[in-house]
Amino acid sequence: MSTMDSQVENGDKEEELKASKRKISLCKCGVCGSEEAKYRCPACLAHSCSLLCVKKHKQDSGCNGIRNKSAFVTLSHFDEMTLLNDYRLLEDTGRFADGATRDKLIQTPRSTLKAKKLAAHARKVNITLRFLPITFTKSKENSTFFITK
């Protein structure tokens, strides 16, 4: 009986070890359903067991796998991790705004001779003409010009 007891104890230890290694609760893969889930999609919280299942989930559901940073969270589900995510969102927003104020290309409009002539002729006919910064795509695509007579 002692060997039987030791086998049961070893089995219990293995189960405890598996449970301690698990990061996701005891649920099956949402894609194949055959194995235990190891991953969870940040966007839709679907469970998956392997990279193959993750890719299949994205292909089948059209999910992009990117968490919605501004999604509403009820007060009952609000925890420290949600607070940290909100703080990171505010930090990223502040960093982006600060970077935009430091970028000289965005602040200074183009000052080519053609642009100056176009703006001068527009002012003559009471048109306020504003130019986009050079870094904007629409500014690069713009082909407006003024034909002098």
C-alpha positions in Angstrom: 0.0 0.0 0.0 2.9 2.4 0.6 3.8 2.2 -3.1 0.2 3.0 -4.0 0.1 5.9 -1.6 3.4 7.3 -3.0 2.0 7.0 -6.5 -1.1 8.9 -5.5 1.0 11.6 -3.8 3.3 11.9 -6.9 0.1 12.3 -9.0 -1.1 15.0 -6.7 2.2 16.8 -6.9 2.2 16.7 -10.7 -1.4 18.1 -10.7 -0.3 20.9 -8.3 2.7 21.6 -10.5 0.5 21.8 -13.6 -2.0 24.1 -11.8 0.8 26.4 -10.7 2.2 26.7 -14.2 -1.3 27.5 -15.7 -1.9 31.1 -16.3 -5.4 30.7 -17.9 -8.1 28.8 -16.1 -9.2 25.3 -17.1 -10.7 26.0 -20.4 -10.4 24.4 -23.8 -9.1 26.1 -26.9 -11.9 28.1 -28.6 -10.7 27.2 -32.1 -9.9 23.5 -32.1 -11.4 22.5 -28.7 -9.0 19.6 -28.3 -6.3 21.1 -26.0 -6.2 23.3 -23.0 -5.9 27.0 -23.8 -2.6 28.7 -23.2 -3.3 32.0 -24.8 -6.0 34.6 -24.8 -6.7 37.2 -27.6 -6.3 40.7 -26.2 -9.0 42.1 -28.4 -11.9 39.6 -28.0 -10.6 37.4 -25.1 -10.9 34.2 -27.1 -8.9 31.3 -25.8 -6.4 29.4 -28.0 -3.8 26.7 -27.5 -1.2 27.3 -30.2 0.1 29.7 -32.8 -1.7 27.8 -35.5 -5.0 28.3 -33.6 -4.3 32.0 -33.0 -3.8 32.5 -36.7 -6.9 30.5 -37.5 -8.9 32.6 -35.0 -7.7 35.8 -36.6 -8.5 34.5 -40.1 -12.0 33.1 -39.2 -13.3 35.9 -37.0 -11.5 38.9 -38.7 -10.1 39.8 -35.3 -6.9 41.9 -35.5 -5.7 40.9 -32.0 -5.1 44.5 -30.8 -6.8 45.4 -27.5 -9.2 48.4 -27.6 -7.4 50.8 -25.2 -10.4 53.0 -24.8 -13.0 50.3 -24.2 -15.5 50.9 -21.3 -14.8 48.9 -18.2 -17.4 48.6 -15.5 -16.5 49.6 -12.0 -16.9 46.0 -10.8 -14.3 44.8 -13.3 -11.9 47.8 -12.7 -8.7 46.6 -11.1 -5.1 47.6 -10.8 -4.2 46.4 -14.3 -7.0 48.4 -15.9 -5.7 51.5 -14.0 -2.2 50.8 -15.2 -3.4 50.5 -18.8 -5.3 53.8 -18.5 -2.2 55.4 -17.1 -0.1 54.1 -20.0 -2.7 55.4 -22.5 -2.4 58.9 -21.0 1.4 58.7 -21.0 1.4 57.6 -24.7 -1.0 60.4 -25.6 1.1 63.0 -23.8 4.3 61.7 -25.4 2.7 61.9 -28.9 1.5 65.5 -28.3 4.9 66.5 -26.9 6.6 65.0 -30.0 4.3 66.9 -32.3 5.1 70.2 -30.6 8.8 69.5 -31.0 8.7 68.5 -34.7 9.9 71.5 -36.7 8.5 70.1 -40.0 5.0 70.1 -38.7 5.3 73.6 -37.1 6.8 75.4 -40.1 4.7 75.6 -43.3 6.5 75.2 -46.6 8.1 78.4 -47.9 8.9 77.7 -51.5 8.6 80.5 -54.1 5.7 78.8 -55.8 3.8 78.6 -52.5 4.4 82.2 -51.7 3.2 83.3 -55.1 0.1 81.2 -54.8 -0.7 82.6 -51.4 -0.1 86.2 -52.6 -2.5 85.8 -55.5 -5.1 84.2 -53.3 -4.9 87.1 -50.9 -5.6 89.5 -53.8 -8.9 87.9 -54.4 -9.8 87.6 -50.7 -9.0 83.9 -50.3 -7.3 82.7 -47.1 -5.0 80.0 -48.2 -3.4 77.7 -45.7 -0.8 75.0 -46.4 -0.5 71.7 -44.7 2.9 70.8 -43.2 5.3 69.0 -45.6 5.0 65.7 -43.6 1.3 65.3 -44.4 0.4 62.9 -47.3 -2.2 65.4 -48.7 0.5 68.0 -48.9 2.8 65.7 -50.9 -0.1 64.8 -53.2 -1.2 68.4 -53.8 -0.4 69.6 -57.2 -2.1 73.1 -57.1 -0.2 75.8 -58.9 -0.8 79.3 -60.2 -0.4 80.2 -63.9 1.0 83.7 -64.2 0.0 85.7 -67.3 
